[in-house]
Amino acid sequence: ANVGTLGLVLAVLVRLYSGWGYVGSRLQSKVIEYEETGWYDGNFEKKTEAEYKRDQFLFQSDVKPAVDRLKLLTLSVASLWLGAGIGFNG
């Protein structure tokens, strides 16, 4: 039961980590990518200096701590899952 439950928790944590990673990459980018109706008609626009500084502040204050906590928690759950799998087989 532990192996299955930890596997499910690990999958949810990986999904959360990838979502926060996407938000972080958008905030750290110097370019804004607009998607209108599909991949073929998007537009790119350079961020102004004020927008870039604001996004960097948001990344440092909100996103980076969340990503760091999720990384630590994901690695912890992954090691527990691996240990439970080895213990189950042994």
C-alpha positions as CSV (number, residue, x, y, z in Angstrom):
1,A,0.0,0.0,0.0
2,N,2.9,2.4,0.8
3,V,4.5,1.9,-2.7
4,G,1.2,2.7,-4.5
5,T,0.4,5.7,-2.3
6,L,3.9,7.1,-2.4
7,G,3.9,6.6,-6.2
8,L,0.7,8.6,-6.5
9,V,2.0,11.4,-4.2
10,L,5.3,11.4,-6.2
11,A,3.3,11.8,-9.5
12,V,1.3,14.7,-8.1
13,L,4.5,16.4,-6.8
14,V,6.2,16.0,-10.1
15,R,3.2,17.6,-11.8
16,L,3.3,20.5,-9.3
17,Y,7.0,21.0,-9.8
18,S,6.7,21.1,-13.5
19,G,3.9,23.7,-13.3
20,W,5.8,25.9,-11.0
21,G,8.9,25.5,-13.2
22,Y,6.8,26.7,-16.2
23,V,5.7,29.8,-14.2
24,G,9.2,30.5,-13.2
25,S,10.6,30.2,-16.7
26,R,7.9,32.6,-18.0
27,L,8.8,35.1,-15.2
28,Q,12.5,34.9,-15.9
29,S,12.2,35.3,-19.6
30,K,12.9,38.7,-21.2
31,V,10.3,38.1,-23.8
32,I,6.5,37.8,-23.5
33,E,5.0,35.1,-25.7
34,Y,1.4,35.5,-26.7
35,E,-0.6,32.6,-27.9
36,E,-3.8,33.6,-29.7
37,T,-5.5,30.6,-31.1
38,G,-2.7,28.1,-31.7
39,W,1.0,27.6,-32.1
40,Y,1.1,29.2,-35.5
41,D,-0.2,32.7,-34.8
42,G,1.5,33.7,-31.6
43,N,3.4,36.9,-31.0
44,F,6.6,37.8,-29.1
45,E,7.2,41.1,-27.4
46,K,10.2,42.2,-25.3
47,K,9.4,43.0,-21.7
48,T,10.1,46.6,-20.6
49,E,12.7,47.1,-17.9
50,A,10.0,47.7,-15.3
51,E,8.1,44.5,-16.2
52,Y,11.3,42.5,-16.2
53,K,12.3,43.8,-12.7
54,R,8.7,43.1,-11.4
55,D,8.8,39.6,-12.8
56,Q,12.2,39.0,-11.2
57,F,10.9,40.2,-7.9
58,L,7.9,37.9,-8.1
59,F,10.1,35.0,-9.1
60,Q,12.5,35.5,-6.2
61,S,9.8,36.2,-3.6
62,D,7.1,33.8,-4.6
63,V,8.1,31.2,-7.2
64,K,11.7,30.2,-6.2
65,P,10.8,29.4,-2.6
66,A,7.9,27.2,-3.8
67,V,10.1,25.4,-6.3
68,D,12.8,24.8,-3.8
69,R,10.4,23.4,-1.3
70,L,8.8,21.2,-3.9
71,K,12.2,20.0,-5.1
72,L,13.2,18.9,-1.6
73,L,9.8,17.3,-0.9
74,T,9.8,15.5,-4.3
75,L,13.3,14.1,-3.7
76,S,12.3,13.0,-0.1
77,V,9.2,11.2,-1.4
78,A,11.1,9.7,-4.2
79,S,13.7,8.3,-1.8
80,L,10.9,6.9,0.5
81,W,9.2,5.4,-2.6
82,L,12.4,3.8,-3.6
83,G,13.1,2.5,-0.1
84,A,9.5,1.1,0.1
85,G,9.9,-0.6,-3.2
86,I,13.2,-2.2,-2.2
87,G,11.7,-3.2,1.2
88,F,8.7,-4.7,-0.5
89,N,10.9,-6.9,-2.8
90,G,13.3,-7.8,0.0
